[in-house]
Amino acid sequence: MPVEKFADKTCKDFCREVSAKDGKPGGGSVAALTGACAASLGVMVANLTEGKKRYKEHEAEVMDARDKLETLRTYLLYLVDEDIKGFAPLQKYCAMDKSDPLIASKYQGALRTACFIPNEIHYKMVEVAELLATIAEFGCVGAISDIGAALVLCRAVMETCRFTTLSNAKYMKDEVYAATLAREFEISFGEIMPKIDAALAMVEEKLSR
């Protein structure tokens, strides 16, 4: 029997599944799908750039960004279902009696597991944002608003991944590990958010009359 894949569902069915009370797909899966949409917007603008004389000088850079975004889009769609798998152990042990030391230990391990995919999504979105910045600089001006939309989605996805991770880190007994998770986001955000802001400023400038 084929395994059900949420990434293969229609938009309508996916949204209905998200709204169900069983918690799957949840924030991580939604973040992965949104990230794939952001990458797709970048691919679209790159495709609109290809072959136009006005952009010939930097076409190779834009095409390289497009190819990398295609790969990232495919991977992010894969992570939609991987996040559900990663959350399953936590969902299981949350409902158990954690006064049992063995269950408590399993629960702590499940908290860590549930953080893995959101972290992976976050770092892939860093890559997406950097590629979008290249297209913002050299891509088709007529579709530059779509790069702006994609960059805003990148920022939202990264914040979503941070919230998801912090919601699990809150219950970790290993305070050092929990603090490290939070600190990694701080460092990453400090590096990528200024780049996103700069790319968005470029979009704004190109849209100004």
TIROVO-465183 format. One record per residue (C-alpha): x, y, z. Coordinates in steps of 0.05 Angstrom, whole numbers, plus 5000, padded with zeros to 4 digits. Layout:
<atoms>
XYZ ...
</atoms>
This chain:
<atoms>
500050005000 503150674979 505051155035 500751785038 504752405021 502053075044 506353434993 502453094938 495653334962 491753884929 492154574962 484954484985 486153805017 492754025048 489454625082 483854185108 488953705137 492654275171 486254505204 484953825235 486353735309 491353155302 496953655291 499453385225 501553715182 503654275229 507854895228 514154565203 510654245143 507154905127 513855255131 517054755083 511354835033 511655595039 519155565028 518055154965 513255684940 518456224953 523555834913 518455744857 517356484852 524856574843 524956044788 519256394752 522857074752 529256744728 525456404672 522557074651 529657364651 532556834606 533957034534 532457774543 537858224514 537258724571 539558204621 544657834579 550758064618 548557714682 544257164652 549056614673 548656834746 541056844743 540756164710 545355874762 540856154816 534855854781 537855164778 539655174852 532655424870 529654854830 533654364872 531754714937 524354724918 524453974908 528053864974 523354325012 517353934986 520653305011 521353625079 513753735083 512952995099 519552915136 517253425188 511053005201 515452395212 520052795257 514253025300 511052335307 515352095366 513952725405 506552665392 506951955418 510852085482 507052725499 500952305514 504751825560 506151845635 512752205639 513652025713 516351375684 523951505676 524251115611 518351505580 521452155606 527951975571 524351795506 520552455510 526952855516 529752505456 523352635417 523853375433 530653385399 528252985339 522453465329 527354045322 531553735267 527153865206 525154575226 532554735232 533954415165 528354825133 531155455164 538155355135 535355175067 531455825068 537856195081 540355905015 533756084981 534156805006 541256894981 539356634912 533257084910 537757674926 541857524863 535557514821 533158154854 539458484830 539958204760 533057914743 527158144702 524758814730 517758684704 516958114754 521058404811 515058444856 514957684857 522057684884 519658164938 514057684956 518857094957 523657465004 518057635052 516056905051 523156705067 523157145128 516456865151 518856145142 525156275182 521156585239 516355995237 522155505243 524855905302 518155895338 517355145325 524354995352 523455445414 516855105430 520554455437 526854735469 522455015525 521354315553 528454055546 531953875610 538653995577 538854745584 545454815547 542754465486 536354875488 540255525494 544855305437 538855205391 536255905408 543256205399 544155885330 537956235306 540356895334 546956825297 543756605232 538457155235 543857665248 547257455183 541457335135 536157845156 540458455135 541458115067 533958015060 532658735080 537758985029 534658554974 527758814993 530359524990 532859374920 525959124901 522759744930 527460184890 525959824826 518559884838 518860634854 516261114801 
</atoms>
